[in-house]
């Protein structure tokens, strides 16, 4: 018996602590949580891919249909406005039918509609298909981020959800690679259509989600709670202030980001006079910085707190967007290098979003609250690209983009109305 006890003690001593280390956030998810993470990660990467095919093909689309800059900006705005509607609907749906099932529905929706954009015969039809794509695009993040947040341990939640956010840079990078190859090999009148059609591939992910991904116990234990998924409830006396200020914060961060997302490829071509290959090289610095920013921001949001991390990167993003767009024409080498910190900061600010918004609401309203605040912010922020399009007719694309820095001022100020939620357990 003594030998057995000693052996057991040695075994216990050698047993690794799964709650510490660089990958503790992943190990502590458990097997079901890791499957959910893979589904959410791939869903968001492919969501990003299907979003980016529009900004990358925007110049060719404008040339094909003879579009003005305001009309061009409206394509991005329509995507984001309808993504707000899709995100709100998906948030309510996630509370009512489950996070995993909602994730599957949204992936199919954005994949099919992206492919249809490649078949559009004219501008009005493209505008309609792109708006419909926005419904699925907006809903995927709401379902996937909550799914992972509910599996993650409180001390690692920021990093776990930030890793899902990091998938955005992966999808962005894939889109740039495919864009560079297609536009280099095929005439641009056909190339932008082929780029959209490749967006149908994410539909395959729905099969994995259907077979392997399940909701977390935090959700399933409360599945039959009355009042689940109510928009009116997030404006009740106890949640109204959180909802309003979370929308303002989300509006600022996304207004600034989508100014960059929509207009940087056009800015590099028109103001900086770069070729397709040259644009791809510059975007590589931006994307590499974005990926590093997501990972670093996730660590900081668990160490410094949600609010301080978002404030820090709001200030840096605002300063960098001005610097990136206002350097003289002879400073292209500096623009190349500046792309890394710009991508880093404008992406790191999102790392705490999924965990922060999940922690602001109780379980029965988590999908509705997060889906509403994030996506209404996205819908309002969506008008920034269109406004930039109008301003660009007078000041040029680079001059107009500098106004996007004002969005980050709004995000900074909105945080004064929200509580800190770091290390908070989810009900």
N, C-alpha and C positions, 0 to 999 in steps of 0.2 A: 504493500500500500504506500509506503514511504517513497519507494522508487518511482511508483506511478505518479505520485503527487509532485515529486521533483521534476519528472519528465514533463508533466503538464505545465509546471511553472516556467520551465525553460521555453516550451512551445509558446506560452502566453507572452513571455518577454520578447520573443522573436517575431511575434505577430505584428505586421506593419500597421501603423496608425493611418487609416484611410481618410481621416479628417484633416490631415496636414499635407503640405507639399504643393508644388506648382499645379498638379492636376487633381487636387482634392475635390474641387468643384465638380469634376466629372465622375470620379469614383463614388462620391457620396450620393449621386443620383439614383443608384441602384439599376438593375437590369431594365425594368420598364422605363425608368427615367432616361436612360441612355438611348433607348430606342426612340423615345419621344424627342430627345435632343437631335438625333440624326434626322428625323422627319422634319422638325422645325428648321434646322440648319439648312438642309437641302431646299426646303420650300422657300426660305427667304433668299437664298443664293439665286435660285431660278426666278424668283419674283424680281430681284434686282436686275437680272439679265433682261427680262421682258420689259422692265422700265427703261433701261439704258439704250435699247435699240432705237427708241425715238430720238433722244438728243443726238446720238451719233449719226443718225440718218437725216437729221433735220435740214441741213443745207441741201442735200439731194432732193428731199421731198419738196422743199420750197421752190427749187428750180423746176421740178417736174410739173407742179401745179401752178407755177407763177404766183407764189404767195408773197404778201407783204410781211414785214416783221411782226406787226400785231397779229396777223392771221397765224403766223408761225408760232408765236407765243401762246396763242389760244389752244393749240394742240396739247401743249403741256398743261395748261390751266384746266382744260376739260378732263384730262387724265386725273389730275389731283382733286378736282372738285368731286368727281364721281367716286374717286377712291375714298373720300370722306364719307359719302353715303354708304359705300360698300363696307367700310370699316365700322361704322355705327351699326349697320345691320348684322355684320358678323359678330360684333361684340355681344349684342342681344342674343343672337343665335348660339354663341358659345356658352352662354349661361343657361340656355334652354335645352339644347340637344347635345352639348358636350364640345370640348375643345378640339379633340381629334377629328370628329366628324365634320366640324366646321372647317378645319384646316384642309381636309380632303376636297370639300366643295369649292373652296376659294382657289386652290391650285388648278383644278380643272377649268374654272371660269377664266382666270387670267391667261392660261395657256391657249385655249381655243380662240379667245378674242384677239390675242396678239397675232396669231396666224392669219386671222381674217383681215387684219390691217394690211397685210401684204397683198391682198387681193382687191383692195379698194380701187374702184375705177376713177374716183374724183375726190376732191377735198371734203365736201360734206359727208360722204360715206366714210372716209377715213376718220373724220372727227367723231362720228357716231361710234364706230368700232373701237376707237381709242378710249372714248368715254366709257364704253361697256367693259373694256379691259381694266379700267380703273376700279370697277366694282370688286373684281377679284383681287387686284393688286392691293387695295386698301384693307381688305378683310384678312389676308394671309397673316400679316404681322400681328394683328390683334389676337388671333387664335394661337399662333405659334409661341409668342412671347409669354402668354399666360400659362400655356401648357408646361413650358420649361420652368417658369417661376414657381409653380405649385409643386414641382418635384424637387426643386433645389432647397438645400439647407439655408437657413437665414444668413449665416456668416459668409456663404459663398454665392448668394443669389445674384449679386451684382455682376460677378465674373461669369456665372453660367449664362445669364441672359445677354450679357455683353458679347459672349462668344457667338450667340445666335445673330446678334447685330453685325458681328464681323463677317458673316456670310454675305452681307451686302457688297463688301469689297471684292469677294471672290466672284460673285456674279457679274459685277462691274468689269473686273479684269477679263473674264471670259467673253463678255460682250465686245470689249475693245479688241481682243485677239481675233474674234470672228469678223468684226467690222473691218479690221485692217486687211485680213485675207480676202474677204469678199469684194471690198471696194478696190483692192489692188488688182484683182483678176477679172472683174466684171464691170461693164459700163454702169455708172451710177444710177441711171434710169431703171435698171433692173436690180442693181445691188441692194438698194434699200428695201425692195420687196422681198428678196431672198432673206435678208436679215430678219425681217418680221416673221417670215414663215418658219424659221428655225425656232421661234418662240413656242411652237407647239410641243416641243420635246418634254417640257416639265409635266405634261399630263401623265407620263409614265410614273412619276412619283406618287400619284394618287393610289396606285396599286399597293405600294409599300405601306403607306399610311393606313390604308384599309385593313391590311393583314397584320401589321405589327405594332401599331401605336394605340395606346389606351390612355384614358384620362387618369390624372393623379388622384390618390385617395382624398386629398383636400377638397376636390370637386365632387367625387362620387359619393362621399359621405353626406353631402348636403344637396344631392341632386333633386330631392323632392321638396325642398324648402319653398314655401309660398312666397310670392313676390319676386321670384327670380327673373332677371332680365327686364327690369322696368326702367324706362328712361325717366319717368317722373320721379322715381325714387332717388336718383343721383342728384336731384335738385331739391331734395328734402332739407329740412333745417340743419341736420347734422352733416350734410355733405355738400350743400350748395356752394360754400366758399371754396372748398377744394376743387370742385368741378370748374368754376369760373376761372380761377387762377391757373389751374392745370391747362385749360384751353389756351389762355394767353401765353403761357410758357411754350406750349407746343407750337403755337402760331409763329412765335418769334424764331425758334430754332429751325423750324421747317421752311419758313419764308426765306431765311438766309441760305439754307442748304439748297433748296430747289432753284434759287437764283443761280447758284453755281452749277447745279446738275443740268439745268436746261441750256445755259448760255456759254459755258466754258468751251465746249467743242467749236461752236460758232465763233466765239471770241478768238480762239487760236487760229482759225482759218482766215477770218476777215480782218481782224486788227493786227495779228501777228504774222499773217501770210504764210502759214505752215501748210505743207502737203499732207496727204492722208497718213503717210508713214511718219512724218514729223509730228503730227497731232497725236498719233498713237504713242510716240516716245514721251511726249510731254505728259500725256494722261497716265503713263506708267508711273511717273513720280507721284502724281496725285493719288493714284490708287494704292500704291505701296504705302504711302503715308496714311491713307484711310484705314488700311488693314491694321497697321501698327497702332493707330489711334483707338480703334475699337478695343483691342486687347489691353492697351495701357489704361484706357478710360475705365474699363471694367474693374481693374485692380484698384484704381484710385477711388472709384465710387464706393467700394467696400472699406477702404482705408480712411478716406477723408469725409465720406458722407455724400449723399446724393446732391444736395443743394450746392455745396462748395465746389464740387467737381463741375457741375453744369455752369456755375457762374464763372469759374476760371476759364473754361473753354469758350464761353460766350464772348468774353473780352478779347481773347486771343484770335478767335475767328473773325470778329469784326475788324480788328487791326490788319489781319492778313489779307482779307478780301480787298481792302483798299490798296494795300501794297501790291498785290498781284495784278490788279487791273490798272494801276496808275504809273507804273514804271515806264520810262520812255521807250520808243520803238527799237532803239539800239541795244536794249537790255534783255534780249531773248534768253541769254544764258542764265541770267538771274531769275527769270520767270521759270525756267526749267527747274532750278534748284528750289525755288520758293514753293513749287507745287507740293513737295513733301510735307512741310509744316502746315500748309493750307489744308491738304487732305487729312493730315493727322488731327488737327484741332476741330475741323468741321465735322469729323466723324466721331471723335472721342466724346463729344458733347452728347451723342446719342446713347452712349454705353450704359448710362444709368437710367434711361427712360423706361425700359421694360420693367425693371425691378421697382423703380420709384412709383410708377403709375399703378402697378399691381398692389403695392403696399398701401396706397391711399384709400382703397375700397375693401369692404367685407366680401367674403367669398361668393355670396349669392348675387352680388352686383359687380364682381371684379371684371368680367368680360364687358359688361355694358359700360362701366365707368372708364376703363382703359380704352375701349373701342371708340367711345364718344369723344373723350378729351384729346386723344392723339389724332383722330381723324378729322374732327372739326378744326383743330389747329392746322392740319394738313390742307383742308379745304380752303380756309381763309388765307393761309400762307401761299396757296396755289396762285393767288392773284399777283403775287410778286413777279413771276416770270412775264405775265402779260403787261404789267406796269413797266417793267424793264424794257419790254419790246417797244412800247410807246416812247419812253424816254430815249431809247437808242436811236430813234429817227432824228433826234437833235444832237445828242452828245456822243453817238457811237456806242457800240456794244460795251466796250471797256468802261467808258465814262458812266454809262447807265448802271452797270453792275455794281459800282461802288455804293449805290444807294441801298444795296442789300445788307450793308453793315447795320443799318437802322433796325433791322429785324432782331439782331442779337441784343440790342439795347432793350427791346421789349421783353425778351426772354429773361434777361438779368433782373429787370424790375419785378416781373411776375413772381419770382421765387420768394419775395418778401411775404406773400400771402399763403405760402404752403409750409407744412411742418416737415421736419427731418424724419426719415423713416428707416435709417440704416439699422440692420440687424433685427428688424421687426419680424416676428413670427406671423405666418399667414393663417387666418382662421379657416 
